């Protein structure tokens, strides 16, 4: 039975990496569209806001579910989790700016796509660093066999 629990934990680690990969893909797609005008502004803004919602949902699931569970099992991860939660706050403030810019861009005569692109460029760099750190530290704890509860749907489902 311990083997099955360990297999499940490894699967959670892989799911975390896949979720991060999907978020990377989504932001890359939006940034490419912004840079090449390949999508109508309204469609692009819709995709951008959907991405912001997905990333926010992912981080809320981590903060309120995965991290809370890990800290109950592994209080030694307190400093690591604190760093990750701090990153989530920084990312949330960038997402808020992106949302505000998207609202402005959607107004008649509004043009904030270049500013959105700059914010997304910075966000992508922060996400890459954050995801790498999280995958190295939290994935190790997931692989150690910590039990999960209902948080995987929140972390991996992006609110859908």
N, C-alpha and C positions, 0 to 999 in steps of 0.2 A: 504493500500500500504506500509506503514512503516513496517508492520509486514513481508511482503515478502522481503523487503530490509534487515531486521534484520535476517531473515532465510537464505538469501544468504550470509550474513556476517558470520554467524555461520558455514555455509557450507565451506566457505573459511578457517576458523580456523581449521576445521576438515581436509580439504585437505592439509593444511600445516603440520599437525601432521602426516597424512598418507604419505606425501612426505618424511618427516624425517624418518619415520619407514621404508620406502622402501630403503632409503640410508643406514640406519643401517643394514638392511638385506643384502644388497649388499656387504658392507665392511666385515660383519661377514662371509659371504660365501667365500669371497676371502681369508680372514685370515685363515679360517679353511682349505681351499685347500692348502695354503702355508705350513701350519703346518703339513699336512698329505700327501703331495705329491699326492693328489687325481686327479690332472689334469696335462696334459702335459704343459711344460713350456710356449710354444707358446700360447696355449689356455688361460692359466692362465694370462699371460701378456696382452693378448687382453682384457680379462675381467677386469683386473686391470686398463688399460688405459680407457676403456669404463666407468668404475666407476668414474675415475678422471674427465672425460669429463662431466658426469652427474652432479657431485657435483659442478663443476665450473659453468656449465650452470644454475643450481639452484641458486647459490649465485649471479651470474650476474643478473639474473631476479629479485632477491630480491633487490640488490643494485640499479639497474636502473629503476625498476618498482614499486614493492611493497613498498619499503622504501620511495621512492620519493613521492608516492601517500599518504602514511600515514603521512609524514611530512607536506604536504600541508594541510591536515585535522587536524593534531595533532602536532603542532610544539613543544609541551611539551615532545615529544618522542625523541627530538634531541640527548640527552645524551645516551639514550638506543640504538638508531640507530647507533650512533658513535661507541659504544662498539661492536655492531654486525658487523659493517663494518671492524673494527680493527681485529676481529676474522677471518673474511673472508680473510684478507690479510695474517694472520698467516697460515690459512689453505691452501691458494694458494701457499705459499712458500713450505709447506710440499708436496703438489701435484706436484710441480715442481721437487722436489728431487725424488719423486717416479717415475716420468716420465723419469728423467735422469737415474735412476737405472734400469728401465725397458729397456731403450735403450741399456744400458751396458749388461744386462742379455740376450738380444736378439742377441748380437754379438757372432760369433763363439768362443766357449770356455768361454763365459761370464757367470759369476755366481754372481748374486746380489740378489737372492731370499731371503736370510736371512736378508739382509739390507732392502729390500722392506718390509719384515714382521715387522721389528722393526719400520720403518716409519709408517706403517699402524696401528700398535698397538698404537703408540702415537696419530695418527690422530683420531682413534676411540675414545680415551679418550677425546680429545678436542671436537670432534663432539658431543659427549654425553652431555658435559657441555654446549656447544653452543646451541644445539637444545633445551635443557631443559630451558635455559634462554630465548631463543627466543619464545618458546611456552608459557611461563608464561607471557611475556611482550607484544609481538607483537600480539599474539592471542587475548589478551584482547582488544586491539585496533580494530582488525578485527571484533570481536564480538560486538563492539559498533555500528557497522553499517556503517563504512566508505565505500564509493563506490569504486568499482574496475574499472579498465579500461582494458587494454590488458595484464597486467602483470601476471595474473594467468597461462596462457599457458607457460610463461617463467619460472615461479617458480615451477610449478607442472609437466611440460612436460619434463623436463631434456633434452631439445634441440632436441627432436624427433618430 
